[in-house]
Amino acid sequence: MYNKLIMSWIISFAIVVIWFYLIDKKNDSSFYGDDSYFRWGFYFLFMLLGSICGVYQQKIKHRFTLNLLIVVSCIAIFYAMLYFARINVIPRQVELISIIPLLGMTFYFYKLSNSKELKYVYNHKIFGTAIKIIGGLCLEIYLVQHDLITDKMNMIFPFNLVGMFIIILIAAYILRCMADYFRKFSDNKN
């Protein structure tokens, strides 16, 4: 089973690379923001990585400091590659290589999240509750954020980030309450 998962990931990665070079791309677009079906194949790599992590869960060692450094490095490399592709220092076709630090970021963030230190934070009375509330509102946050994010508060940067996050959380919570109310209302009607 293990070898089949890894082999399917390698084959999928090869298909994504070939697909990337075969699709018709606009000169000024990034495949992260492109509306083509290519993203579906690209996202499939991350789903397979998740299943590999689940299968190998007992074999993966979790080291907080090392994993934190690797996650930060992968984030820096990823955004540096996107920046240099955007200002045309490196060609757009090289942007495909940015999948590697993005996959590394995902894998090492998984390892970081399973470290003893972050499990302690998750089980903490205050911080754990905040994490669970925000995690429970993920769908609602995703649904409302697009309509709420604005650049009108940029003059108070970086406080605008905190303020906007609080506004989005409140709107997401209101959406959750309304959805619960409508669900109860429709259940009572039946």
Buried (B, 14 or more C-beta within 10 A) or exposed (E): EEEEBBEBBEEBBEEBBEBBEEEEBEEEEBBEEBEBEBEEBBEBBEEBBEEBBEBEEEEEEBBBEBBBEBBEBBBEBBEEBBEBBEEEEBEBEEBBBBBBBBBBBBBBBBBBBBBEEBEEBEEEEEEBEEBEEEEEBEEBBEBBBEEEEEEEBEEEEEEBEEEBEEBBBEBBBEBBEEEEEEEEEEEEEE
